[in-house]
Amino acid sequence: MNTPLRELPADIKDVRQSFGHRCFTLAQSAGLGDVSRYFWGVTAESTHTPPSVQEQPSQHAGAKANALPTIIVPGLSGDTASAIVGPFMCARKEMAVKGYETQVVWLNGRTGCDDNAQTLRDRVISIADHYQSKVNVVGYSKGCADSMHMLVNHPQTHECVSALVSLGGIVMGSPLADTTPDWMRRVVQYTPLPTSKFGDGTAIRDLTCEFRQNWLKQNDLPHAIRYASIAAVPAPERVSKILRKTYKKLAVHSAHNDSQVIDRATLLPNSELLATVNADHWAIALPFSRRWTSLLTHTLVDQNDFPRSLLLQGIIEHLADTNSPVRE
């Protein structure tokens, strides 16, 4: 596979080398060895003493003093599986030991972006008030779209949010949503589930290419907030069995996809590109490789290995060390 995102849109700032250096340094301090296989176009040699990183990331001495609390927003139907797997479930425990504050804000995973934006608004304001601090938001998959709607629909959140990071976020839409049949949309909306309320019928519509791109044309994200993006672009052998069908379906549009979204469609406007990682859409955030999901790991989710703790700490420390917005 050719290295993904070799040519970037003019509004995207490429910081993959310095972010890669940070992650490699963290990996070395944690005894993880060479993690270059997880990062496209970045090697230990290519990240030697990058000018934009003046200090090494914190190791075991505790959290960086200026690291902000981190909110993670799950994706489509994320709450329905919350008892089994959640974004960075294991990584968040490791971050807590190191002194970093992270938490998931669970939304109705079957509801549209505007409804979820209202719920997210209330939680973001509450969390920022609790910590007496701004927060960083990591939007995973649809969670990124929900977060974008929050920032546009609820300007009072601007004073609470320092940065929004797209982690495989559905920013410009996914062709998979374009071709979802009506019966499947109704299944997503109405199937009774013990951990989730019924949806409002707009969750998948809000992820279509037409809807997302029209929304972006009609709405500007606030300039005072910093934006960053991480795209997942697995090599074919790094896609779990359960995701291979959608990976191949998206490959008709672009081979550079993570089984749910094409790499360029996950980039927030005017953002830093932190990394393009060799992992599928689930591996970047969801730890299926745990004891009570081992059957899935050995059968359907068989490519779930990824240093999620390393990635999350890298995001937190990158934002802490370079805490000014990308644009004025």
Buried (B, 14 or more C-beta within 10 A) or exposed (E): EEEBBEEEEEEBBBBBBBBBBBBBBBBBEBEBEEBBEBBBBBEBEBBEEBEEBEEEBBEEEEBBEEBBBBBBBBBBBBBBBBEBBBBBBBBBEBBEEBEBBBBBBBBBBBBBBBBBBBBBBEBBBEBBEEEEBBBBBBBBBBBBBBBBBBBBBBEEBEEBBBBBBBBBBBBBBBBBBBEBEEEEBEEBBEEEBEEBEBBBBBBBBBBBBEBBBEBBEEEEBBEEBBBBBBBBBBBEEBBBEBBBEBBBBBBEBBBBBBBBBBBBBBBBBBBBBBBBBBBBBBBBBBBBBBEEBEEBBEEBBBBBBBBBBBBBBBBBBBBBBBBEBBBE
